[in-house]
Amino acid sequence: MAKAEITIPGWRIFTDYFLLLKYEGSWKIVQKSYTWREYPKDSK
């Protein structure tokens, strides 16, 4: 499993979750899900 977080300042924070499978010597993404939340208004 892998997790990636992408921040777009002033808008949203996206979090992606990847389910990985090693197949014939390389990693493949077999499922992806994501969520997002509002970027905090008081952060700079």
C-alpha positions as CSV (number, residue, x, y, z in Angstrom):
1,M,0.0,0.0,0.0
2,A,1.2,3.5,-0.7
3,K,-0.2,6.9,0.3
4,A,0.4,10.2,-1.5
5,E,-0.7,13.6,-0.3
6,I,-0.9,16.6,-2.7
7,T,-1.5,20.1,-1.3
8,I,-2.8,22.9,-3.4
9,P,-2.4,26.0,-1.2
10,G,-5.5,28.0,-0.7
11,W,-7.8,25.3,-2.1
12,R,-7.6,21.6,-1.1
13,I,-5.4,18.8,0.2
14,F,-5.8,15.5,-1.7
15,T,-4.9,12.2,-0.3
16,D,-4.5,9.2,-2.6
17,Y,-4.3,5.6,-1.5
18,F,-2.8,2.9,-3.8
19,L,-3.0,-0.8,-3.5
20,L,0.0,-2.4,-5.1
21,L,0.8,-5.8,-6.5
22,K,4.3,-7.1,-7.5
23,Y,3.8,-8.8,-10.9
24,E,6.6,-10.2,-12.9
25,G,9.3,-8.2,-11.1
26,S,7.6,-4.8,-11.2
27,W,5.0,-3.0,-9.0
28,K,1.5,-2.4,-10.5
29,I,-1.3,-0.3,-9.1
30,V,-4.4,-2.5,-8.8
31,Q,-6.7,-0.1,-7.0
32,K,-6.7,3.6,-6.2
33,S,-9.0,5.6,-3.9
34,Y,-8.8,9.2,-2.8
35,T,-10.2,11.8,-0.5
36,W,-9.8,15.5,-0.1
37,R,-10.3,18.2,2.5
38,E,-10.4,22.0,2.4
39,Y,-7.1,23.8,2.8
40,P,-7.1,25.4,6.3
41,K,-8.1,29.1,5.9
42,D,-5.7,30.2,8.7
43,S,-2.6,28.6,7.1
44,K,-0.2,30.6,5.0
